[in-house]
């Protein structure tokens, strides 16, 4: 997505979401408007620590001032242990991080003033968030009185409880990663393909998987057996695998969480799948755009500290 450049608008700072796979940057005017957006595939997973500044400079080409300093506020995996510089976690319960708690990585170019936001952690049960906390900040910026549960679908799906404007507890499920591993690297790769989808199969399997979640591993192999014995349609197999994994995830949630208001923030397609899964269990959820929440969260974090500190 590329926005037209408005050269008449004064520039102020840059908001950056640096994920494992992708990098996104927004040039923000001093009236808090979006001037231009850029993206690339130079995510943290492809970079060494010494690569981050050159990649960022390339991304900011044409935005950097001839003299002076451009503040940059970053959320996401740039602050991971394997990233640019580790931004220590804040422990829940807490409010979403702001630039006041950000770290300053080393930079060589004097035109850069970079800060990286911390992630969140909890000790019991042990869990961490890095990146999604900024989406939670965006939600609370738009709905300060929100009380309930936020589902953040992804490779590692997060379920977060928000109480009194603070992030009180959360759990991470490796559902997306498990789906990828099983579909591409296990014996099920012969049965589950990247093509097709059967919504009825997904719905039926999800409901079955919530009831007896402890039977997951044996039901997984039954997909392969059905294919060998009955020629299971690949679209059905793919939907059933997803239904098994998401159903088991929902079964593991604290039932009290789902009595609250539920919001889903994530990729449109995956969010729709989780919304359908919740609807099948009688739970109504509200969907919000992940990119919009990330940008709102970065703007909130920046506003809380102000440019002079950056």
HELIX and SHEET records of a PDB file:
HELIX    1   1 UNK A   44  UNK A   46  5                                   3    
HELIX    2   2 UNK A   49  UNK A   51  5                                   3    
HELIX    3   3 UNK A   52  UNK A   59  1                                   8    
HELIX    4   4 UNK A   77  UNK A   79  5                                   3    
HELIX    5   5 UNK A   99  UNK A  101  5                                   3    
HELIX    6   6 UNK A  132  UNK A  142  1                                  11    
HELIX    7   7 UNK A  175  UNK A  185  1                                  11    
HELIX    8   8 UNK A  187  UNK A  190  5                                   4    
HELIX    9   9 UNK A  199  UNK A  211  1                                  13    
HELIX   10  10 UNK A  213  UNK A  215  5                                   3    
HELIX   11  11 UNK A  216  UNK A  230  1                                  15    
HELIX   12  12 UNK A  234  UNK A  252  1                                  19    
HELIX   13  13 UNK A  257  UNK A  259  5                                   3    
HELIX   14  14 UNK A  268  UNK A  280  1                                  13    
HELIX   15  15 UNK A  290  UNK A  305  1                                  16    
SHEET    1   A 5 UNK A  34  UNK A  40  0                                        
SHEET    2   A 5 UNK A  23  UNK A  29 -1                                        
SHEET    3   A 5 UNK A  11  UNK A  18 -1                                        
SHEET    4   A 5 UNK A  70  UNK A  76  1                                        
SHEET    5   A 5 UNK A 112  UNK A 116  1                                        
SHEET    1   B 3 UNK A  90  UNK A  91  0                                        
SHEET    2   B 3 UNK A 120  UNK A 123  1                                        
SHEET    3   B 3 UNK A 126  UNK A 129 -1                                        
SHEET    1   C 5 UNK A 166  UNK A 173  0                                        
SHEET    2   C 5 UNK A 157  UNK A 163 -1                                        
SHEET    3   C 5 UNK A 148  UNK A 152 -1                                        
SHEET    4   C 5 UNK A 261  UNK A 266  1                                        
SHEET    5   C 5 UNK A 285  UNK A 289  1                                        
END                                                                             
